[in-house]
Amino acid sequence: MNLAWYMARRLYSHGGDVKRVSRPAIRIAIVGVSLGVAVMIIAVCVVLGFKQEVQNKVMGMGGHIQVLNYDYQLDMEQHPIVVDDSLMNKLRTVDGVSHVQRFCSQPGMLKTEDSFQGVVLKGVGPDYDLSFLQEHLLEGELMPFSDSANTQRIVVSRKLAKQLKLSVGSKVYAYFFDGNVRARRFTVSGIYATHMSEFDKTIIFTDTYTTHKLTGFEDDQFSGAELLLNDLERLDEVSAEVAVRVNHDIDHYGANYTSPTIKELYRGIFSWLTLLDTNVWVILCLMISVAAFTMISGLLIIILERTQFIGTMKALGATNGRLRHLFLYFASFIILKGIVWGNIIGIGIVVLQYFTGIVHLDAETYYVDSVPVSLAWLFIVLINVGTLFVSFLVLVLPSYLVSRIHPAKSIRFE
């Protein structure tokens, strides 16, 4: 058996020789490590959960990749493209694409007796994946979205419903301006809420038949197509393949195709999410520094309080190297205990929030109504390994204090 490990274990488990300082120092070191680990786990899980939640909402409203008219990116005006069965089949066969859906949008205004609001009427058809909208539906129902009949029904956000004092079943007039003013009367079929103000304050859903009539597009023309992927990690790879297949093609009306990703269409949101990574790194560095500082101070106190023990061991023939190993083993027990408690606290809080959503947020400010968390086990393991490695590494230099202790002086040390 490793003698240094055995003696370190005996010293750690036996507190009879500790009179005043050592045991409190050990407790402080354990608390420092455990709090550091807990904070790091919570910070990483919250930031990853928040990024994932916001990304899912943005992509749920706009797909992962959009095929649009190239001119749309220049002036953000209505420019249709042909999205016929031939193009749909070409997009469906791209490796990594799970679903392709058409959409047709038209800007306008909703008006009631007391208020009005500019909106974008997004027309979708039977091929549209409604799972995201259904998940965020609060009231009412999603009517069958038709591409061959006018349902005269819309789905609006809770933000718009509150502003215009609408409820399920309410009648509301919509006005559209394209040289002439055209009015349509709709019935509110459902109310949704994504808490993403960029979408909730403007986008309302109806059938493509209605938007086609409003825009004056030909039967095979749409505002664009949205592509959903099997794996978001392959976004750049799939986007490159889509670009090869459709970019710079010209339809029979003379429109040029382009295929921006959702990250390119909403750069501001995704740039902001990227900045959150910086905050996480700052927290990780601070917490590891706190854990390392408490361990260094704790180890120095432990070594100084056991000066007589060190002197006696040296008199019996123990080398500086073996005594250094002894105290490093001693410190590793403290670190491991702190890491265990840190995991219990950190993972416990994350799991509690994951299943209960007990900590709430202002959805208007943070886009979510409760703190989102992601149980990122890989990152949790990396935090534990990193904390253990850094804490042990910074203790190597303080352990050399053992070599400064002389047997003759230390045995008489009080």
ZAZAGU-687476 format. One line per 4 residues: number of its first residue (from 1); for each residue x, y, z of C-alpha. Coordinates in steps of 0.5 Angstrom, whole numbers, m for minus. Layout:
<gulos>
NUM> X,Y,Z | ...;
</gulos>
This chain:
<gulos>
1> 0,0,0 | 2,7,m2 | 5,10,5 | 4,17,4;
5> m3,16,2 | m5,11,8 | m2,17,13 | m6,22,9;
9> m12,18,10 | m11,17,17 | m9,24,18 | m16,26,15;
13> m20,22,18 | m17,23,25 | m18,29,28 | m16,28,35;
17> m9,32,34 | m13,38,32 | m14,44,37 | m16,50,34;
21> m15,52,27 | m14,46,22 | m21,43,22 | m25,50,21;
25> m20,51,15 | m21,44,12 | m29,46,13 | m28,53,9;
29> m24,49,4 | m29,44,3 | m35,50,3 | m30,54,m2;
33> m30,48,m7 | m37,46,m7 | m40,53,m8 | m35,54,m14;
37> m37,47,m17 | m45,48,m15 | m44,55,m18 | m41,53,m25;
41> m46,47,m26 | m52,52,m25 | m49,57,m29 | m47,52,m35;
45> m54,49,m35 | m58,55,m35 | m54,59,m40 | m54,52,m45;
49> m62,52,m43 | m63,59,m45 | m59,59,m51 | m63,52,m53;
53> m70,55,m51 | m69,62,m55 | m66,58,m61 | m72,53,m61;
57> m76,59,m61 | m73,63,m67 | m72,56,m71 | m79,54,m70;
61> m82,60,m73 | m77,61,m79 | m74,54,m80 | m67,52,m80;
65> m66,54,m87 | m70,59,m92 | m70,59,m99 | m72,66,m101;
69> m72,71,m107 | m65,74,m107 | m68,81,m108 | m71,80,m101;
73> m65,81,m98 | m63,87,m101 | m70,91,m99 | m74,87,m95;
77> m80,88,m100 | m85,82,m102 | m81,78,m108 | m84,72,m109;
81> m81,65,m112 | m83,59,m115 | m84,54,m110 | m87,48,m114;
85> m87,41,m113 | m80,40,m117 | m76,45,m112 | m80,41,m106;
89> m77,35,m108 | m70,37,m110 | m70,40,m103 | m73,34,m99;
93> m67,30,m102 | m62,34,m99 | m58,29,m94 | m60,32,m87;
97> m67,35,m89 | m73,32,m85 | m78,37,m88 | m80,42,m93;
101> m86,47,m92 | m88,53,m96 | m90,60,m94 | m93,66,m96;
105> m93,73,m92 | m96,79,m93 | m96,86,m89 | m102,89,m86;
109> m105,92,m80 | m110,89,m75 | m115,95,m73 | m121,95,m68;
113> m125,100,m65 | m120,102,m60 | m113,100,m63 | m109,98,m69;
117> m102,94,m70 | m98,93,m76 | m97,86,m77 | m95,80,m82;
121> m100,75,m84 | m96,69,m85 | m100,64,m90 | m99,57,m89;
125> m101,50,m92 | m103,43,m91 | m95,41,m91 | m93,46,m85;
129> m91,43,m79 | m95,45,m74 | m92,42,m68 | m88,48,m65;
133> m95,53,m66 | m99,47,m62 | m94,47,m57 | m94,54,m56;
137> m102,55,m57 | m105,58,m50 | m113,58,m52 | m117,56,m58;
141> m115,51,m64 | m111,51,m70 | m116,51,m76 | m114,47,m82;
145> m109,51,m86 | m112,50,m93 | m109,52,m100 | m115,52,m104;
149> m120,55,m99 | m121,61,m95 | m122,60,m88 | m123,67,m86;
153> m119,65,m79 | m113,67,m76 | m108,65,m70 | m105,71,m66;
157> m100,72,m61 | m102,73,m54 | m99,80,m54 | m103,82,m60;
161> m109,80,m57 | m108,83,m50 | m106,90,m54 | m112,89,m59;
165> m117,86,m53 | m118,80,m57 | m120,73,m55 | m122,67,m59;
169> m128,68,m63 | m127,75,m64 | m128,79,m70 | m123,83,m73;
173> m121,87,m79 | m115,87,m83 | m112,92,m88 | m107,91,m93;
177> m104,97,m97 | m101,95,m104 | m103,101,m109 | m111,100,m106;
181> m113,99,m99 | m116,92,m98 | m120,90,m92 | m121,83,m90;
185> m125,81,m84 | m122,75,m80 | m124,71,m74 | m119,69,m68;
189> m119,62,m68 | m113,61,m63 | m108,65,m59 | m101,63,m58;
193> m95,66,m54 | m87,64,m56 | m85,70,m51 | m81,73,m57;
197> m83,80,m58 | m80,80,m65 | m85,75,m67 | m91,76,m62;
201> m92,83,m64 | m92,82,m71 | m94,75,m74 | m101,72,m75;
205> m102,66,m78 | m108,64,m83 | m108,60,m90 | m104,60,m96;
209> m110,61,m100 | m112,68,m97 | m105,71,m97 | m104,68,m104;
213> m111,73,m106 | m108,79,m102 | m101,78,m105 | m103,77,m112;
217> m98,71,m113 | m99,66,m118 | m101,59,m116 | m94,57,m116;
221> m91,63,m113 | m89,63,m105 | m85,68,m101 | m81,62,m100;
225> m80,55,m97 | m77,53,m90 | m73,47,m89 | m73,43,m82;
229> m66,39,m81 | m65,33,m77 | m59,35,m73 | m58,43,m72;
233> m50,41,m71 | m50,40,m79 | m53,47,m80 | m47,49,m84;
237> m46,43,m88 | m53,42,m90 | m54,50,m92 | m48,49,m96;
241> m51,43,m100 | m58,47,m101 | m54,53,m104 | m50,48,m109;
245> m57,46,m111 | m61,52,m111 | m57,59,m110 | m57,63,m116;
249> m62,59,m120 | m67,63,m124 | m75,61,m124 | m79,62,m130;
253> m81,69,m128 | m74,71,m127 | m73,71,m120 | m66,69,m117;
257> m66,64,m111 | m62,64,m105 | m62,60,m98 | m60,64,m92;
261> m60,60,m85 | m64,62,m79 | m57,65,m76 | m56,69,m82;
265> m63,72,m82 | m63,74,m75 | m56,75,m73 | m57,80,m68;
269> m61,75,m63 | m55,69,m65 | m50,74,m64 | m53,76,m57;
273> m53,69,m55 | m46,68,m57 | m44,73,m52 | m47,69,m47;
277> m41,64,m47 | m37,70,m45 | m41,71,m39 | m40,63,m37;
281> m32,63,m38 | m32,69,m33 | m36,65,m28 | m32,59,m29;
285> m25,63,m28 | m28,66,m22 | m31,60,m19 | m24,56,m20;
289> m20,62,m17 | m24,62,m11 | m24,54,m10 | m16,54,m12;
293> m15,60,m7 | m19,57,m1 | m15,50,m2 | m8,54,m2;
297> m10,57,4 | m13,51,7 | m6,47,5 | m2,52,8;
301> m5,52,15 | m5,45,15 | 2,44,14 | 4,50,19;
305> m1,46,24 | 3,40,23 | 10,43,23 | 12,38,29;
309> 9,32,26 | 13,34,19 | 19,35,24 | 18,28,27;
313> 17,24,20 | 24,27,17 | 27,25,24 | 25,18,22;
317> 28,18,15 | 22,21,11 | 24,25,5 | 21,32,3;
321> 18,28,m3 | 14,23,1 | 12,29,5 | 9,33,0;
325> 6,27,m3 | 2,26,4 | 0,33,4 | m2,33,m3;
329> m6,27,m2 | m9,30,4 | m11,36,0 | m14,31,m5;
333> m19,28,0 | m22,35,1 | m22,37,m6 | m26,31,m8;
337> m31,32,m2 | m32,39,m4 | m33,37,m11 | m38,31,m9;
341> m42,36,m5 | m42,41,m10 | m45,36,m15 | m51,35,m10;
345> m52,42,m9 | m51,44,m17 | m55,38,m20 | m60,38,m15;
349> m62,45,m16 | m62,44,m24 | m66,38,m23 | m71,42,m19;
353> m72,48,m24 | m72,43,m30 | m78,39,m27 | m82,45,m23;
357> m80,51,m26 | m80,54,m19 | m76,60,m21 | m80,65,m26;
361> m77,71,m30 | m81,76,m34 | m82,74,m41 | m83,80,m44;
365> m75,82,m42 | m72,75,m42 | m76,71,m48 | m78,66,m43;
369> m83,65,m37 | m78,61,m32 | m71,60,m32 | m69,54,m37;
373> m64,49,m36 | m61,44,m40 | m58,38,m36 | m51,38,m40;
377> m48,32,m37 | m42,32,m41 | m40,39,m39 | m42,37,m32;
381> m36,32,m32 | m32,37,m35 | m33,42,m30 | m31,36,m25;
385> m25,34,m28 | m23,41,m29 | m24,43,m22 | m20,37,m19;
389> m14,38,m24 | m14,46,m23 | m14,45,m15 | m9,40,m15;
393> m4,43,m20 | m4,50,m16 | m3,46,m9 | 4,43,m12;
397> 8,50,m11 | 5,51,m4 | 7,43,m2 | 14,45,m3;
401> 13,49,4 | 15,42,7 | 22,42,5 | 23,49,9;
405> 22,45,15 | 28,43,19 | 27,37,24 | 31,40,30;
409> 27,46,30 | 20,44,28 | 20,38,34 | 20,44,39;
413> 15,48,35 | 9,51,39;
</gulos>
